[in-house]
Amino acid sequence: MRRILVEQIVKNLTTPSILSQKYGLLSKEEAEEDAKQIEYAAFVAATQHFRKEPERNGGSAAQVYARKSSELMVEFVKAGPKHKEDRETIPDLTILVDANGLSILLELLESRNLNHQRYSCVALCKLAEKASSLSPVDAGPPSPTSQVYLGKQYVNNPTFSDVTFLIEGKRFYAHRICLHASSDAFRAMFDGGYKEKDAKDIEIPNIRWDVFELMMRYIYTGSIDVNMENALDLLTAADQYLLEGLKRLCEYKIAQDILVDNVSLMYDLSEAFNAMSLKNACIIFILKNFDKLHAKSWYSRLIKRVLPEMRSYFVWTLTRLAEADKEEYTVKVNFFIN
């Protein structure tokens, strides 16, 4: 049926009519390309309508399919034959962004048509923008748990120290009460059945002194300077010791270095450490930089990997929007001509 409609649209666009006398007649090449775009836009509109039908008998969806294709065909005829760089867009296709509309946009990401992929990326970015600063790492996040800090004067201070860590052969003085309050990892270390529970000196392997000192400074003060030189090592330590606030600070800094050539590796990193802020930053970067990424040999594989997380991210986004003002949201998808 879809092929038949394309053929019929081509015929209508290339057949002399009252409109063509006024606006000009399209060539067969132009008409064939336009017909594919018209049919696909109509199909998307009909699919969304079908998914919202209570009984799903397809009758009203077929009417939407026919009506939308007719409306768009008239607009193309009015646009007339022009050079490709001067061609106008057909009217915006408005997609209601609920669960069904989101599914349509995500399906477009895997379309064989590059324009359809591009339009989906643009629409999803618009959706993120509607959530008012939903860029996942546009500000350093606060610690997710409230905590009272001892202060910087007690960092590596033997005063009242009741536990000592050995790092690279050097002693680091600490206070169990501070560590106990900081994370589940330290609570398990001191309350569980581990040898560290009653140990005075605890050896910490596989971590540099400077990284450990910064991690402890964060525990004691709630604030440290994270930069690109130490962010990855601190992320590793924060993940190991379950310090979510420090972990998110590291993700924020690392996300500022996402590039076209490293976004796939950055996404791998986010999965390795279950770093959700970094993962969401990768998703937004991929959508915003489609034109630079789609030619990469690994792009299609990356999209397949990212799609499940992308769906989760935008479901979360829709939930945020709904909780904000209970409104339905739409995005407009422009189907440009190649």
VEXTOR-517302 format. One record per residue: residue number from 1; residue in one letter; x, y negated, z of N, C-alpha, C in turn. Coordinates in steps of 0.02 Angstrom, whole numbers, plus 50000, padded with zeros to 5 digits. Atoms other than C-alpha are relative to their C-alpha. Layout:
fitor,lolo,n.px,n.py,n.pz,ca.px,ca.py,ca.pz,c.px,c.py,c.pz
NUM,A,X,Y,Z,X,Y,Z,X,Y,Z $
...
end
This chain:
fitor,lolo,n.px,n.py,n.pz,ca.px,ca.py,ca.pz,c.px,c.py,c.pz
1,M,50041,50060,50000,50000,50000,50000,50043,49937,50000 $
2,R,49957,50059,49996,50140,49879,50043,50034,49987,49933 $
3,R,49968,50008,50066,50228,49910,49876,49950,49972,49950 $
4,I,50052,50024,50046,50064,49883,49784,49986,49926,50011 $
5,L,50012,50071,49986,50037,49717,49873,50057,49957,49972 $
6,V,49943,50038,50027,50213,49659,49826,49993,49992,49925 $
7,E,50008,50003,50073,50179,49702,49644,49944,49952,49981 $
8,Q,50056,50045,50015,50014,49609,49650,50020,49927,50011 $
9,I,49977,50069,49987,50096,49455,49727,50045,49976,49944 $
10,V,49956,50019,50056,50230,49455,49592,49958,49981,49939 $
11,K,50044,50014,50058,50094,49462,49460,49965,49933,50008 $
12,N,50035,50064,49989,49998,49318,49539,50047,49941,49995 $
13,L,49953,50055,50001,50154,49211,49558,50027,49985,49930 $
14,T,49973,50009,50067,50204,49235,49376,49946,49991,49947 $
15,T,50056,50008,50047,50032,49219,49297,49977,49927,49999 $
16,P,50023,50069,50004,49979,49046,49233,49932,49991,50034 $
17,S,50061,50015,49964,49843,48967,49340,49993,49925,50007 $
18,I,50010,50072,49988,49771,48799,49390,50056,49973,50044 $
19,L,49946,50023,49955,49900,48788,49530,50067,49998,49964 $
20,S,49935,49999,50034,50046,48837,49418,50005,49944,49949 $
21,Q,49998,50057,50046,49995,48702,49293,50021,49937,50036 $
22,K,49983,50059,49961,50015,48576,49433,50069,50004,50031 $
23,Y,49938,49993,49961,50164,48646,49528,50056,50035,49963 $
24,G,49949,49964,50038,50255,48750,49396,49995,50074,50011 $
25,L,50004,49927,49998,50271,48935,49361,50067,50030,50022 $
26,L,49939,49969,49975,50396,49043,49454,50026,50051,49950 $
27,S,49971,49947,50041,50516,49155,49361,49988,50067,50033 $
28,K,50012,49933,49971,50500,49343,49386,50049,50014,50057 $
29,E,49950,49988,49948,50662,49346,49487,49980,49964,50065 $
30,E,50022,50037,49941,50599,49209,49604,49939,50032,50032 $
31,A,50062,49971,49975,50429,49290,49618,50012,50066,50037 $
32,E,49986,49936,49967,50500,49461,49663,50030,49989,50069 $
33,E,49971,50014,49935,50605,49388,49803,49948,49970,50047 $
34,D,50051,50032,49959,50463,49279,49865,49948,50050,50023 $
35,A,50052,49951,49984,50340,49424,49860,50022,50044,50059 $
36,K,49975,49959,49945,50450,49528,49975,49995,49962,50067 $
37,Q,50003,50041,49939,50460,49385,50100,49927,49991,50023 $
38,I,50071,50010,49983,50272,49352,50093,49971,50063,50030 $
39,E,50029,49937,49976,50227,49535,50115,50026,50017,50070 $
40,Y,49973,49983,49935,50345,49558,50262,49971,49956,50054 $
41,A,50029,50046,49951,50281,49403,50352,49928,50020,50015 $
42,A,50069,49978,49990,50102,49463,50326,49998,50065,50039 $
43,F,49998,49935,49965,50149,49637,50386,50014,49990,50075 $
44,V,49985,50015,49930,50225,49567,50547,49938,49973,50036 $
45,A,50060,50029,49969,50068,49464,50581,49947,50054,50010 $
46,A,50051,49947,49994,49955,49615,50548,50019,50051,50053 $
47,T,49977,49952,49950,50061,49729,50656,49987,49974,50070 $
48,Q,50012,50028,49934,50050,49612,50803,49925,50001,50016 $
49,H,50072,49999,49989,49862,49597,50780,49976,50071,50016 $
50,F,50021,49930,49990,49844,49787,50769,50015,50024,50071 $
51,R,49980,49977,49933,49937,49814,50932,49957,49969,50055 $
52,K,50043,50031,49950,49815,49699,51020,49927,50022,49992 $
53,E,50068,49976,50009,49658,49783,50950,49981,50050,50053 $
54,P,50020,49952,49949,49560,49874,51086,49993,50071,49974 $
55,E,50013,49932,50026,49507,50021,50975,50052,50021,49949 $
56,R,49947,49985,50048,49649,50009,50848,49975,50041,49941 $
57,N,50022,49966,50060,49547,50064,50698,50033,49972,49937 $
58,G,49961,50028,50055,49652,49951,50588,49961,49954,49954 $
59,G,50041,50040,50046,49507,49862,50505,50016,49926,50002 $
60,S,49987,50072,49995,49536,49687,50571,50073,49984,49985 $
61,A,49929,50011,50016,49725,49708,50554,50010,49996,49924 $
62,A,49996,50002,50073,49702,49744,50369,49976,49933,49973 $
63,Q,50025,50066,50021,49602,49583,50354,50052,49946,50013 $
64,V,49946,50047,49985,49743,49487,50439,50055,50006,49948 $
65,Y,49948,49986,50050,49867,49568,50319,49983,49967,49934 $
66,A,50021,50028,50063,49766,49515,50167,49997,49924,50003 $
67,R,50008,50072,49994,49726,49341,50231,50067,49964,50004 $
68,K,49934,50032,49992,49904,49301,50284,50039,50001,49935 $
69,S,49964,49997,50063,49977,49360,50119,49972,49950,49950 $
70,S,50031,50048,50046,49851,49253,50023,50021,49928,50018 $
71,E,49981,50067,49978,49889,49099,50128,50072,49983,49982 $
72,L,49929,50012,50014,50076,49118,50107,50014,49996,49926 $
73,M,49991,50001,50073,50062,49152,49921,49982,49931,49972 $
74,V,50020,50067,50021,49971,48986,49897,50055,49950,50016 $
75,E,49947,50046,49980,50108,48896,49992,50061,50007,49954 $
76,F,49943,49990,50045,50242,48974,49881,49986,49971,49931 $
77,V,50017,50028,50065,50150,48925,49724,50006,49924,50002 $
78,K,49994,50073,49992,50139,48746,49790,50072,49978,50003 $
79,A,49929,50017,49996,50326,48749,49824,50030,49996,49930 $
80,G,49977,50002,50069,50352,48784,49639,50070,50027,49991 $
81,P,49932,49975,50015,50512,48841,49553,50052,49947,50018 $
82,K,49946,50045,49981,50664,48761,49634,50064,50039,50008 $
83,H,49937,49966,49985,50847,48797,49661,49997,50029,50069 $
84,K,50003,49966,49936,50876,48915,49805,50017,49955,50059 $
85,E,49979,50042,49944,50964,48785,49910,49948,49947,50016 $
86,D,50052,50050,49989,50813,48670,49890,49934,50030,50020 $
87,R,50064,49968,49985,50679,48798,49927,49977,49984,50070 $
88,E,50028,50014,49934,50562,48758,50070,49985,50066,50035 $
89,T,50021,49941,49963,50511,48878,50204,49925,50008,49994 $
90,I,50072,49990,49994,50342,48957,50209,49980,49981,50071 $
91,P,50020,50023,49933,50238,48902,50358,50024,50046,50054 $
92,D,49978,49960,49943,50296,48960,50527,49952,50056,50014 $
93,L,50040,49943,49976,50236,49132,50575,50004,49999,50075 $
94,T,50002,50005,49928,50181,49114,50754,49990,50069,50031 $
95,I,50005,49936,49966,50211,49265,50863,49986,49989,50074 $
96,L,50015,50003,49929,50127,49280,51031,50050,50046,50036 $
97,V,49948,49961,49969,50268,49336,51143,49974,50032,50064 $
98,D,50017,49955,49945,50190,49468,51252,50041,50063,49988 $
99,A,49962,49938,50010,50251,49648,51260,50000,50020,49927 $
100,N,50004,49980,50071,50190,49679,51082,50041,49953,49956 $
101,G,49961,50048,50039,50264,49519,51011,50074,50009,50010 $
102,L,49930,49988,49986,50429,49556,51096,50024,50061,49961 $
103,S,49982,49940,50038,50431,49729,51016,50011,49984,49927 $
104,I,49993,50019,50070,50407,49651,50844,50066,49964,49989 $
105,L,49937,50037,50007,50552,49531,50869,50060,50045,50006 $
106,L,49943,49955,49991,50666,49669,50929,50005,50048,49941 $
107,E,49998,49957,50059,50617,49780,50782,50031,49963,49941 $
108,L,49971,50039,50054,50664,49639,50664,50076,49998,50004 $
109,L,49927,50001,49994,50841,49644,50734,50032,50058,49962 $
110,E,49973,49942,50035,50864,49814,50650,49974,50004,49928 $
111,S,50023,50001,50069,50783,49764,50486,50060,50001,49953 $
112,R,49947,50000,50050,50886,49791,50329,50008,49932,49968 $
113,N,49998,50067,50028,50847,49613,50279,50035,49953,50049 $
114,L,49961,50043,49956,50976,49493,50350,49959,49940,50025 $
115,N,50041,50057,49979,50851,49350,50352,49954,50019,50057 $
116,H,50044,49979,49947,50732,49450,50459,50038,50006,50066 $
117,Q,49958,49996,49940,50873,49486,50581,50014,49930,50027 $
118,R,49984,50068,49979,50919,49302,50583,49940,49967,50033 $
119,Y,50060,50033,49972,50740,49245,50615,49985,50027,50070 $
120,S,50012,49970,49935,50724,49366,50759,50047,49969,50052 $
121,C,49951,50030,49953,50884,49298,50839,49979,49930,50018 $
122,V,50021,50070,49987,50821,49119,50821,49940,49999,50046 $
123,A,50061,49999,49960,50651,49163,50894,50014,50021,50072 $
124,L,49984,49978,49932,50724,49256,51042,50038,49946,50038 $
125,C,49965,50056,49967,50840,49110,51078,49950,49946,50022 $
126,K,50052,50048,49982,50688,48995,51076,49963,50023,50063 $
127,L,50035,49973,49941,50604,49109,51201,50041,49988,50063 $
128,A,49956,50011,49943,50755,49099,51316,50000,49926,50020 $
129,E,50000,50072,49986,50756,48909,51300,49936,49979,50035 $
130,K,50064,50019,49969,50572,48902,51349,50000,50016,50075 $
131,A,49998,49982,49929,50618,48978,51516,50040,49949,50040 $
132,S,49965,50056,49967,50705,48813,51559,50066,50022,50031 $
133,S,49932,49985,49979,50890,48843,51571,50008,50073,50019 $
134,L,49992,49929,49987,50883,49031,51559,50067,50027,49975 $
135,S,49933,49976,50014,51060,49037,51495,50028,50030,50064 $
136,P,49989,49965,49937,51116,49168,51621,50060,49979,50041 $
137,V,49941,50019,49961,51280,49090,51672,50017,49927,49990 $
138,D,49986,50071,50012,51258,48903,51647,50019,49963,50064 $
139,A,49977,50030,49937,51302,48871,51829,50025,50055,50045 $
140,G,49974,49951,49954,51404,48958,51959,49947,50020,50050 $
141,P,50055,49979,49956,51278,49062,52058,50021,50003,50073 $
142,P,49984,49994,49929,51269,49058,52246,50002,50073,50021 $
143,S,50001,49932,49974,51297,49211,52351,49928,50022,50011 $
144,P,50069,49978,49994,51138,49317,52346,49979,50014,50072 $
145,T,50017,49987,49930,51148,49347,52535,50027,49944,50043 $
146,S,49978,50052,49954,51156,49217,52671,50051,50029,50048 $
147,Q,49946,49974,49959,51309,49231,52780,50033,49943,50039 $
148,V,49963,50049,49960,51401,49140,52919,50074,50016,49992 $
149,Y,49929,49990,50014,51585,49115,52880,50043,49977,50060 $
150,L,49955,50019,49945,51726,49111,53008,50040,49938,49984 $
151,G,49962,50059,50019,51820,48979,52909,50071,50017,49977 $
152,K,49935,49987,50031,51985,48965,52817,50056,50006,50052 $
153,Q,49947,49997,49950,52085,48945,52977,50012,50070,50027 $
154,Y,49992,49931,49976,52057,49129,53017,50023,50048,49946 $
155,V,49977,49956,50053,52114,49196,52848,50072,50022,50015 $
156,N,49934,49971,49985,52262,49312,52882,50030,49970,50063 $
157,N,49979,50030,49936,52270,49245,53060,49997,50054,50054 $
158,P,50000,49948,49949,52322,49364,53199,49958,49984,50062 $
159,T,50041,50019,49942,52218,49266,53325,49934,50038,49999 $
160,F,50061,49959,49993,52077,49381,53384,49994,50055,49947 $
161,S,50002,49947,50051,52123,49501,53242,49994,50068,50032 $
162,D,50007,49933,49973,52066,49679,53274,50006,50054,49947 $
163,V,49985,49951,50053,52111,49762,53109,50052,49969,49954 $
164,T,49947,50023,50044,52261,49750,52995,50000,50042,49937 $
165,F,49996,49965,50064,52269,49794,52810,50072,49998,49975 $
166,L,49933,49996,50029,52429,49850,52725,49994,49998,49924 $
167,I,50003,50009,50072,52446,49785,52547,50070,49986,49975 $
168,E,49933,50007,50028,52606,49807,52448,50052,49995,50056 $
169,G,49952,49998,49945,52696,49842,52613,49995,49942,50048 $
170,K,50007,50058,49956,52637,49679,52694,49935,50004,50040 $
171,R,50059,49999,49957,52514,49657,52838,49954,49939,49986 $
172,F,50050,50054,50006,52354,49558,52819,49953,50007,50060 $
173,Y,50040,49998,49938,52264,49514,52982,49927,49981,49985 $
174,A,50071,50012,50013,52075,49522,52982,49958,50013,50063 $
175,H,50046,49996,49943,51922,49527,53095,49940,50042,49979 $
176,R,50052,49953,50019,51800,49671,53091,49931,49968,49995 $
177,I,50066,50029,50000,51648,49565,53132,49986,49961,49936 $
178,C,50008,50038,50063,51677,49455,52980,49992,50047,49941 $
179,L,50003,49952,50055,51706,49602,52863,49934,50039,50003 $
180,H,50061,49962,49991,51559,49697,52936,49939,49962,49973 $
181,A,50056,50041,50023,51443,49553,52893,50003,49986,49925 $
182,S,49990,50021,50069,51512,49533,52717,49973,50048,49948 $
183,S,50021,49953,50052,51466,49694,52626,49987,50069,50028 $
184,D,50015,49931,49982,51400,49870,52635,50063,50043,50000 $
185,A,49939,49960,50005,51572,49935,52587,50039,49997,50066 $
186,F,49965,50006,49937,51654,49867,52744,49959,50028,50058 $
187,R,50042,49970,49948,51505,49918,52851,50009,50075,50002 $
188,A,49990,49927,50003,51526,50096,52789,50070,50019,50024 $
189,M,49931,49986,49980,51713,50087,52819,50006,50001,50077 $
190,F,49993,50005,49927,51692,50037,53002,49947,50038,50040 $
191,D,50054,49966,49964,51528,50124,53047,49993,50073,49981 $
192,G,50009,49932,50025,51540,50284,52945,50051,50048,50029 $
193,G,49954,49949,49975,51638,50441,52972,50066,50001,49964 $
194,Y,49937,50004,50036,51793,50379,52885,50058,49988,50049 $
195,K,49941,50007,49957,51969,50376,52954,50013,49927,50019 $
196,E,49989,50071,49987,51969,50185,52943,49961,49975,50060 $
197,K,50044,50024,49947,51836,50174,53078,50038,49979,50062 $
198,D,49962,50015,49938,51959,50178,53222,50072,49982,49986 $
199,A,49930,50014,50017,52119,50140,53127,50017,49926,50013 $
200,K,49975,50069,49990,52221,49987,53175,50027,49972,49936 $
201,D,49971,50020,50064,52313,49981,53010,49967,50040,49944 $
202,I,50034,49968,50056,52220,50019,52849,50037,49983,49935 $
203,E,49963,50011,50063,52318,50043,52688,49951,49991,49943 $
204,I,50042,50015,50058,52239,49968,52531,50041,50009,49937 $
205,P,49961,49988,50061,52309,50043,52371,49966,49966,49939 $
206,N,50027,50021,50065,52285,49986,52191,49970,49929,49999 $
207,I,50022,50070,50001,52262,49801,52228,50059,49956,50019 $
208,R,49944,50044,49986,52387,49660,52223,49986,49957,50062 $
209,W,50005,50042,49940,52421,49553,52376,49960,49936,49985 $
210,D,50032,50064,50015,52366,49391,52291,49925,50009,49987 $
211,V,50071,49986,50014,52201,49469,52234,49964,50015,50066 $
212,F,50031,49983,49936,52165,49541,52406,49992,49937,50043 $
213,E,50003,50061,49959,52206,49374,52489,49943,49955,49976 $
214,L,50055,50041,50026,52084,49283,52373,49932,50030,50018 $
215,M,50063,49967,49982,51949,49412,52405,49984,49987,50073 $
216,M,50012,50012,49929,51971,49393,52593,49984,49926,50013 $
217,R,50015,50072,49992,51972,49204,52577,49927,49987,49982 $
218,Y,50071,50008,50018,51803,49217,52491,49956,50025,50057 $
219,I,50039,49972,49945,51738,49327,52632,49998,49953,50060 $
220,Y,49995,50044,49942,51797,49202,52763,49971,49930,49988 $
221,T,50021,50069,50013,51745,49042,52674,49940,49994,49952 $
222,G,50054,50003,50049,51619,49085,52537,50017,49962,49938 $
223,S,49982,50040,50058,51717,48987,52408,50074,50009,49984 $
224,I,49931,49997,50024,51874,49014,52304,50001,49975,49928 $
225,D,49991,50022,50069,51944,48955,52138,50011,50062,49957 $
226,V,49994,49944,50047,51912,49089,52007,50018,49972,49932 $
227,N,49980,50022,50066,52004,49064,51843,50010,50061,49955 $
228,M,49995,49945,50047,52034,49167,51687,50059,50046,50015 $
229,E,49942,49959,49983,52201,49230,51756,49983,50052,50053 $
230,N,50014,49952,49946,52124,49312,51909,49929,50028,49998 $
231,A,50071,49981,50000,51941,49337,51860,49989,50075,49994 $
232,L,50011,49929,50011,51955,49516,51798,50022,50041,50061 $
233,D,49977,49964,49941,52058,49576,51947,49953,49989,50059 $
234,L,50047,50014,49946,51939,49489,52067,49933,50035,49989 $
235,L,50062,49964,50016,51789,49565,51977,50006,50073,50020 $
236,T,49988,49930,49981,51865,49737,52001,49997,50009,50076 $
237,A,50001,49996,49927,51894,49705,52186,49930,49988,50028 $
238,A,50067,50016,49976,51722,49628,52211,49952,50058,49988 $
239,D,50042,49942,50015,51640,49777,52128,50015,50057,50048 $
240,Q,49980,49946,49956,51740,49899,52234,49974,49989,50071 $
241,Y,50019,50015,49931,51697,49810,52397,49929,49971,50005 $
242,L,50071,50018,50000,51517,49767,52348,49988,49928,50023 $
243,L,50007,50072,49985,51538,49579,52360,49964,49967,49942 $
244,E,50040,50022,50057,51396,49523,52247,50010,49927,49984 $
245,G,49990,50071,50013,51423,49337,52268,50065,49988,49962 $
246,L,49935,50007,50034,51607,49348,52219,49996,50031,49930 $
247,K,50006,49967,50065,51563,49467,52079,49966,49954,49949 $
248,R,50035,50044,50046,51442,49343,52003,50041,49939,49982 $
249,L,49955,50055,50016,51567,49201,52015,50051,50021,49946 $
250,C,49953,49974,50049,51690,49309,51918,49966,50009,49931 $
251,E,50037,49991,50062,51558,49352,51788,49990,49933,49965 $
252,Y,50010,50067,50027,51521,49167,51766,50062,49975,49965 $
253,K,49937,50024,50030,51703,49127,51732,50018,50041,49938 $
254,I,49983,49958,50057,51731,49276,51616,49954,49985,49940 $
255,A,50048,50014,50054,51573,49234,51517,50018,49938,49960 $
256,Q,49979,50061,50035,51648,49065,51472,50051,50015,49946 $
257,D,49948,49982,50049,51778,49159,51369,49973,50049,49947 $
258,I,50028,49955,50051,51657,49261,51261,50010,49969,49931 $
259,L,49987,50022,50068,51707,49248,51078,49972,50052,49951 $
260,V,50023,49953,50052,51652,49328,50914,50041,50063,50001 $
261,D,49956,49942,50005,51802,49442,50915,50004,50042,50063 $
262,N,49995,49960,49939,51785,49499,51095,49933,50015,50033 $
263,V,50066,49991,49968,51597,49503,51128,49985,50073,50012 $
264,S,50012,49928,49990,51592,49692,51104,50038,50025,50061 $
265,L,49960,49980,49942,51732,49715,51231,49971,49970,50064 $
266,M,50031,50031,49942,51647,49593,51349,49938,50039,50021 $
267,Y,50059,49960,49983,51488,49695,51338,50021,50066,50033 $
268,D,49974,49940,49968,51589,49852,51377,50019,49986,50073 $
269,L,49979,50019,49932,51660,49761,51528,49939,49993,50046 $
270,S,50060,50010,49959,51487,49713,51589,49968,50066,50019 $
271,E,50028,49934,49984,51430,49894,51579,50044,50037,50050 $
272,A,49954,49965,49955,51585,49959,51667,49990,49979,50072 $
273,F,50007,50026,49931,51552,49848,51818,49927,49984,50018 $
274,N,50071,50016,49989,51362,49838,51804,49992,49926,50014 $
275,A,49998,50073,49991,51388,49651,51786,49943,49969,49960 $
276,M,50060,50021,50036,51214,49590,51741,50004,49929,49973 $
277,S,49994,50068,50025,51253,49405,51726,50044,49997,49938 $
278,L,49956,49997,50059,51396,49442,51606,49965,50035,49942 $
279,K,50036,49963,50052,51288,49566,51511,49948,49954,49966 $
280,N,50049,50046,50028,51150,49436,51489,50032,49945,49960 $
281,A,49964,50051,50038,51277,49308,51433,50021,50028,49931 $
282,C,49983,49968,50064,51335,49431,51298,49940,50004,49955 $
283,I,50062,49995,50040,51155,49456,51241,49984,49933,49968 $
284,I,50015,50066,50027,51126,49269,51221,50052,49980,49948 $
285,F,49947,50017,50048,51294,49248,51133,49988,50036,49934 $
286,I,50013,49961,50061,51251,49386,51009,49943,49969,49960 $
287,L,50057,50030,50035,51084,49305,50968,50018,49933,49969 $
288,K,49983,50067,50024,51157,49131,50949,50051,50001,49943 $
289,N,49945,49998,50049,51301,49188,50839,49990,50054,49948 $
290,F,50015,49948,50050,51214,49306,50719,50038,49988,49935 $
291,D,49968,50014,50064,51284,49218,50565,50074,50016,49999 $
292,K,49928,49985,49997,51462,49245,50626,50012,50074,50014 $
293,L,49990,49931,49978,51435,49422,50690,49977,50053,49950 $
294,H,50031,49946,50038,51329,49515,50563,50046,50031,49948 $
295,A,49954,49972,50049,51473,49538,50440,50052,50046,50030 $
296,K,49951,49956,49967,51579,49629,50569,49979,50073,49992 $
297,S,50015,49929,50013,51593,49816,50537,49966,50034,50060 $
298,W,50027,49969,49940,51543,49854,50717,49934,49969,50023 $
299,Y,50059,50037,49976,51392,49737,50726,49939,50045,50008 $
300,S,50061,49958,49996,51256,49866,50689,50004,50048,50059 $
301,R,49993,49956,49942,51327,49984,50820,49990,49962,50065 $
302,L,50008,50042,49940,51334,49843,50947,49926,49986,50012 $
303,I,50072,50015,49993,51151,49798,50914,49963,50060,50028 $
304,K,50034,49940,49975,51095,49978,50942,50014,50010,50074 $
305,R,49983,49993,49929,51187,49980,51108,49966,49948,50043 $
306,V,50025,50056,49960,51123,49811,51164,49924,49998,50004 $
307,L,50073,50007,50004,50939,49830,51115,49963,50019,50064 $
308,P,50037,49983,49939,50881,49923,51273,50009,49947,50055 $
309,E,49988,50052,49950,50964,49793,51386,49968,49934,49979 $
310,M,50031,50060,50026,50900,49654,51273,49926,50000,50016 $
311,R,50071,49994,49984,50724,49718,51296,49988,49986,50075 $
312,S,50007,50011,49927,50747,49722,51486,50009,49926,50017 $
313,Y,49987,50071,49986,50818,49546,51485,49940,49957,49982 $
314,F,50056,50042,50021,50671,49473,51388,49935,50018,50035 $
315,V,50057,49983,49958,50542,49569,51487,50006,49960,50066 $
316,W,49987,50040,49940,50621,49487,51640,49987,49926,49987 $
317,T,50012,50069,50019,50616,49320,51548,49926,49984,49997 $
318,L,50072,50010,50004,50431,49339,51509,49968,50000,50069 $
319,T,50026,49998,49932,50398,49383,51690,50013,49934,50036 $
320,R,49983,50065,49971,50488,49225,51745,49953,49946,49974 $
321,L,50043,50050,50030,50386,49121,51624,49929,50006,50026 $
322,A,50069,49988,49977,50222,49201,51677,49992,49977,50073 $
323,E,50004,50020,49929,50260,49172,51861,50004,49924,50008 $
324,A,49993,50073,49995,50302,48990,51825,49934,49964,49990 $
325,D,50062,50037,50011,50136,48936,51752,49944,50042,49970 $
326,K,50052,49955,50022,50037,49089,51697,49976,49988,49928 $
327,E,50020,50012,50069,50033,49031,51516,50026,50054,49954 $
328,E,49974,49957,50052,50051,49136,51360,50050,49959,49960 $
329,Y,49948,50035,50037,50203,49094,51256,50004,50024,49928 $
330,T,49991,49983,50070,50228,49089,51070,50066,49973,49976 $
331,V,49942,50026,50034,50380,49068,50961,49984,50001,49926 $
332,K,50013,50004,50072,50380,49019,50778,50060,50028,49963 $
333,V,49948,49968,50039,50478,49123,50655,49996,49973,49929 $
334,N,49998,50027,50068,50529,49038,50492,50030,50052,49952 $
335,F,49974,49953,50049,50547,49157,50345,50027,49961,49941 $
336,F,49968,50038,50053,50671,49064,50236,50011,50044,49938 $
337,I,49987,49964,50063,50698,49111,50057,50075,50009,49992 $
338,N,49930,49989,50014,50863,49190,50011,50021,49959,49940 $
end
